[in-house]
Amino acid sequence: MKNSKRYNSLLPNGVPRYIRCYDNGGRSIDRYTVIFTGHYTHKTGHAFWYLAMNSEPFHPLGFGQHGESNYTPIDRPRYSHLGKKIKFEDLPEDCQKLVKQDYLYLWDFTDENGKEL
C-alpha cells in the first residue's frame, strides 16, 4: 500500500495532501482544527469532515472531536475564526497521528477500524 502510486500521490512524503490545518493559539480546548478536502465524500454522504482537537486527542482528558459540513472546504476568510493556517508538520505528534488515521480511511486505504484494505 505505502509503495503504491496512489498512496504516494495522496500522501507525498507521508503528509496528507488534501487537508487544511489551523491553530487558534490556545483560545479554546479545540486549539487545532483540520479540514479534510478533496473528493472523498462517497463515504460521508457528500459532507466534508473536520477534526477539532487539543494537543493530546488520545489522552483520557484530551479532546478530539469529529464534525462535518455540507459546505465545500475552501481556504477563504470565513475560516479565520479557526485561527492561523499552519502546516501539517506543525501539528503535535498525536494530532498528526489522528489526522492520518482518518485520512487513510477517507481515501480507502483502511477500514473504519484502521485495518489496511
Phi, psi and omega in degrees: 000308185293344178262001182286153179298318181296315179301311181295332177287321182275337178228066180300126183056029178079008182255123178304129185281322188255068175217162171230128183247141181224150178227122181268010175076012179092017179290345180208169180299328178267064184302319184254136175230132177237126179254127178274126181245180178099190186252065179251002194291001175298337180267347190241018182064033179069019173262155177260133182269154170216161176239135172242132186201161169263191185286349181230067185292345179264349181288144180304331178258007179278181182226128174206114186227137176268151174212173178214159180216150177268359179273144177294127182280091178246156184278090182234164179303338182296349176267005184298336178292347179277348180108200183278138176289133181230170176276155176306318181297341179277349176288148173301156185306314180295326177294317177300318180299314180296317179299314180297321179302311181292319181300314180297324177292312183299327182263018172066034173263336178224163172273183184295345178263004179086007179280132181300135178272000000 
